[in-house]
Amino acid sequence: MILEIRTYRLKPGTRADFLRVMHEEALPLLAKAGIDVVSSGASLVDEDGHEEAYLIRAFPSKETRDEQEDAFYSSPEWHQGPREGIVSRIDGYHTIVIDATDAAVAALRG
C-alpha cells in the first residue's frame, strides 16, 4: 500500500472556505471515484503567514494512484464541480508518496 500526503499552502483568509468545499464537495466526489481518503483538514501550524491544509490518500499501488487520479482530475464531475472552489484558494502545494503498512494507514484514520 502507498500513502499520498499532500499539503496545501492557501491564500490568506481562505482556509475555512477551502475546507468547507473540500469536505462538502470534493471528498464525496473522491469517494464516488473509489479514491480512499484517509484524512484531511487544517494544519496545526501555519508557515510564513500562509494558512495550510492537508489531504492524505491511500492506494494499493503507485500505478493505481496514477490511474485513479488521472481519471478523477480529468472528469467532468471535478471540472464542473468543486475544482474552482478548491484551486482558486491554493497558492501552492506539495505531494509526497510513500510506502505504508495497513497498520500505519489505520492509525492515520484516527
Secondary structure, 3 states (H helix, E strand, C coil): CEEEEEEEEECCCCHHHHHHHHHHHHHHHHHHCCCEEEEEEECCCCECCEEEEEEEEEECCHHHHHHHHHHHHCCHHHHCCCHHHHHCCEEEEEEEEEECCHHHHHHHHC
